[in-house]
Amino acid sequence: MIQRKKLGEIANISAGQGAPQGAENYSEEGTPFVKAGDLFYLVNGERECDIQKVSEEVAKNHRLKLYPKGTVLFAKSGMSCMKGYVYATNAECYVVSHLACIMPFDVDSKYLKYYFEYHKPNQLVKDASYPSISLADIAEMPINVFDDQTEAKIVDNLDAVNSLIAKSKEELGLLDNIVKSRFVEMFGEPVSNTFGWEQLLLCNVTSKIGSGATPKGGKESYQAEGITLIRSMNVHDGRFEYKDLAHITDEQATQLNNVIVQENDVFINITGASVARSCIVPSSVLPARVNQHVAIIRCVPERLNAVFANNMFLNDRFKGQLLDIGESGGATRQAITKQQLENLTVIVPPLELQNRFAAFVAEVDKSKLAVQQSIDQLETLKKSLMQKYFG
């Protein structure tokens, strides 16, 4: 039997507290202090013990309140509350004032976390320009409440699906590591050039390096269909993300005819927090353009295989070099310029060897595709179950 209750009837609701100011208040030992920016990492598997901590003395001096294990957290103010991240603590923690703290006394905290994953708290934001959620509105949120046995079964079912998704994602990570290891086995470290390959500037083995712009009309003018506009959110390390894919009209696309995307182009993010992420364009998004946050790197096929080049960019030491370049300007935003890309020194092994590596990657990609399809099916199952339980 389902009952409909207000969240305030089944949980204590409060906000966290102001974070102690100054690095000296945080240490390697102590109790975790959860800040709004930590939610992304915690939701994606980082442990609470790996975030910043405060000592007993600091907590006492700042009169911090300790929140119990099982407290459900989500952002209640600032741009973070538009993200919709929801997390249930695995141990006692201190919590920043930007987060809402839900301490259930009549339902399981895991059940409540899953409920909020389906009914995103950010639906309570009244003005996206100044995002915030009031504790009073949170307390009024309607919640489906089941008997204890049914609730436990729901949690068990969703936990089981989540576990399978996590294992499949771990398998994807292992396949990525196999490719990285194979690259080093065949080519050595590209930065120090341990195998003594020919080295050239990137501009000498590419026919195009350049980024685009945001078309007139900005985000508000994006279409559901049309010419694909590649943005930094679409470019991940070795993977193209289709979520939030934008499209522009033929007229807007003519403004960006200097960055017409071609098959086998390599994308690399050149600004912001995602700087240095790279992947190869999937043919399914063509025709396409890129905006100012993404650079096209078009390899001369007789000298540089695109798959080889992309995996060189993904090499840990080479990526570290790119990140260092991004931070070298001393600006508040990370950025890599066109000239800095052109002046990158890259190794150029024999093309036959590059092509052999690309063939190996293609075989691994077949395995990755099968795993990704499994993940997609599990995600669909999870959405279906949540619709059934919480819809």
N, C-alpha and C positions, 0 to 999 in steps of 0.2 A: 504494500500500500504506500502511495506517495502522499506526503504532506508538503504543503507550500508554506514556507516560513520566511520571515525577514532575517537577514544575516545577523542583525543585532540581537535576535532572540536566541541564537545558537553559538555566539562567539563574542569574546571581548575584542573591541576594536580601538586601536590607538595609533598614534604616529610615533616614530622613533625620536631621537634627540640630536641636538647639534653635535657635529663631529668635533673632537678636540683639534685645535689648530696647531700646526707645526709638526715636522717629521719626528721631533724628539719625543712626541707622545705615543709613537707607535714602535713596536718591537717584533722580534722573531718569536718571542714567547708571550703567552697570555691568552686572552679570549678574543675570538674573531670580532671585528667591528665591520658590519656589512654596510657598504655605501651603495648608492643607486647604480653606479657604474659596474659594480660587482655582479649584478643580477645576470647580465648576459653570460658571463663566464661560469657562474654557478649553474645556470640552466643548461649550459652546454658541457657540464661534467667536471668543472674545476671543483676542488675540495675546499670546504670552509677553512681548513687548517692552512691553506695556501694563500689566503688573503691577509690584509693587514690586521694586526692584533694590538690590544691595549692591555697593560698590566693592571693588577688589582688597585695599585696606588693611583694610577691615572683615572681609572673608573671611579674611584672614591672621590678624587679631587674634582672631577667634572660631574659628579652625582649621576652617573649613567645607570640606566635601568637595564637589568639583564632579562632578556626575553627567552622563554623556554624552548626546548626542542619541540619541533612541530609547529612553530609559528609560521603562518603563511605570509609572505612578503610580496608586495608589488609597489611600483612607484606611484605616488600621489601628487607630485608636483614636478614642474620642469618638463623638458622635452622627453625625459626618460619614460614618463607615464604614457606617452603615445606608443611606446614599443610593445606594451602588453606582456612583458615577462613576468612570470609567476613562479615563486620558489618557496618550498617548505623546508625549514631549517632541520639539520640532522643533529644539532647540538645547541647548547645555550649560546646566545650571541648578543652583542650590543648592536643597535641598529640606528642608522642616520635618520634625521627628521624628515627627509624627502620620501621615506617609505612608509606605507601603511602596514601595520602589524595586526594580523588577524589571529587570535588565539582561541580556537574552537573548544567548547566544553561539552557540546552535544553531538558532534560528528567527528569522524576521523579527519585529521589534517590532510592526509593524502587525497581523500575524497574531495575535500574542499579545493585543494590545488588543481585537481583534474577539472572540477566544476568551473574554476576561473580560467583554465586553459580554453574551455569551450565558450564561456560567457566572459569575454575579455573585459577586465576592469576599465580599460580605456574608453569603453562605451559611455562611461559616466562623465567624460570630459565635455564641458559645455562650450568652451571656446578654444579651438585648436591653436589660435594665435598666442594664447596665454594658458597653456594646459595645466589644469589642476583638478583634483578630485576631493570633494569634502568628505570628512569622516561621517557626517550625517547622511550623505547620499549612499555611502558604502553600507551603512547600517540598514538602509532601506532596501538593499538589493534582495530580490526574491530568490530563494534557494529550494531546490527539490530535496526533500529529506526522506530517506527510506528507513526501514527497520534495520537493526544492526547486522543481521545475517545478509540481507540484500546488499547493503552498503559495502560489507567486506568482500562480497563476491564481485561487485563492480570494480573495486580497487584491485583485486587479484587479477581480474581479466585485463585491465588496462596496464597493470604492472608487467604482465606476461608479454603483451604486445610491445611495450616499451623496451623490455629486455631483448627481444628478438631484433628490434630496430637498432639498439645499441651494439649488439653483436655483429650485425651486418655492416654498420658503419666502421666498426673496428676492422672488419675484413677489408673494407675499402682502403683504410689506412695502411694495412699490411701490403696490399697490392701497390699502393703508391710508393711505399718504402722499397719494394722489390725493384721498381723502375729507377728510383734514386740510386740504389746500390749498383744496379747494372750500368748506369751512366758512369759512375766513378770507376767501376771495373774496366770499362772500355776506354774511358777518356781521361781518367785521373781527375785531380782537382783543377777546375778551369781557371781559377784566379791565379794560383801559383804555377799553373801549367806544368804539373809534375811529369807529364809524358813528353814534354818538349815539342808540342805541335806548332805549326805555323800560327802566328798571331797577327790579327789585323784590326783596324778600327771598324766598329759596327757599320759605319756609313759606307765602307768599302765592300761590304758583302750584302748590302740591302739596296733595293731600288726605291724605297719610300720609308721615311720616318716622319710621322706628323700626327697631330691631334685636331679635333674639330671645334665645334662650338654648340651652344644651346640655340636652337632656331628661334626666330622672332615669334613672340607669343608665349615663350617659356613653357613651363610644365602644364599650365592650364590648357595649352593647345594640343597636348598629346592625344593620339587617337587609339582606338581599340585595334585597328588594323591599318596597314599601310607600309611605308618604308621603316624598317627597324632602326631605332636609335640606340646604340650601345652606350651604356653608362657604367660608371665604376662599380655599381652594385651588381652588375651582371658578370664581372670579371673576378673569378676566384682562382686560387692557386691550382692550375692544371684543369680547371673545370669552368664551364660556362653555366651561369645561373639564369634560368628562364623566368623566374619569378620577377614580377614588377617590370617586365619587358615593355618598353615604350615604343610607340610608332608615330611617325610624322607623315604629313601629306607630301605629294609629289612636289608641290610648290616650295614647301619648307626644305625638302631634300636638295633642291637646286642650289640653296644657299650653302650647302655642304658638299658640293661636287668635287672639292679638293680632297675629300676623305671618303671616297666611295670604297667600301670594303670589298675585298676580293677573297676567293677561296684560298685557304692556307695562310692568310694573314695571322700574325701573332698580335694579340692585344696586351698592353701593359698599362696599369694604372699609374698615373704620374702626379696625382695630387691627393692630399687628405690622408685619413687613417689607413686607407687600403693601398697606399702607394707601394709599388713593386709587385703587386699581384699580377699574374699573367696566365693566359690560356690561348688556345688556337680557336679561331672562329669556326663554329659549326655551320655547315652549309645550309641547315634548315632555317637560319635567320636571314639569309640573303634574299633580296637586296638590303643593304644596310649602310648606315653612316655611324660615326662616333662623335661624342661630345668632347668638350675641352679637358675632361678629366681622364680620357683614355687616349693612348697613342697607338697608332698602327705601325707595326714593324713588318715590312714586306721583304722577305729574303730573296736574294738572287738564287734561284734553284740550282744553278750549276756550281755554286760555292757553298751554300748553307741550306741544309734541310730544316724546314720550319719546326718539325717535331724535335729535332736535335736542339735547335735554338731555344725553343720554349723550355725544354728540360734543363738547358744550361742556366736560364734565368731562374728556374726553380731550385737549382742546386743551393744548398744552405749557405755556403761561403759566398757564392755569387749574389744571392739575394741579400745577404748581409752587406755586401758592397753597395748594392742599389739603395738599401735603406740608409746607409751612411751618406750617400750622395743626396738623398732626399732631405736629410737633416742638415746638410752642410751650409745651407744658406742662412741659417740662424733665424729664419722667420717662424712665426707661430704655427704656420701650416707646412706640412711636409710637401715637397715638390721636386720633381725631376724635370729639367728643361730638355727641349729638343736637342740642343747642342751637347748637353751632357750625355744623352743617349747616343748621339752620333760619335762621340769621342770615347765610348766604351771600348776597351780592348777585349776581343773575344778570341777564343781558340778556333782554328779551322782545320780539323782533322780531314783525312781523305774522304771524299763524298761517299765512296762505297761503304766505308765504316759507319758514317752517319746514317745512310740508308738502311744498313743492317740493324742499327739501333732502333730506327723508326719502325721497322717491321716487328721487332720484339715488342715495342710499345703497343702496336696495333693488336697483337695477340693478347696482351694484358688487358687492353681496353675492352676486348670481348668479354673477359671475365668480370671486369668492373661493371659493364652494362648489365650483365645478368644479376649481379648483386644489387645494383641500383634499382632494377625493376622489382626485385624482391622488397626493397625498402619502400618503393612507391606503393606496392600492394599492401604492405603492412600499415603505411600511413593512411591509406584509404580505409582499411579495416578499422583503424583507431578512430578516424572521423565518424565512421558509421556507428561504432559502439557509443561514442560520446553523444551523437545525435539521438540515439535510442535512449540513453540514460538521462541526458540533460536537456534535450530539445523540447 
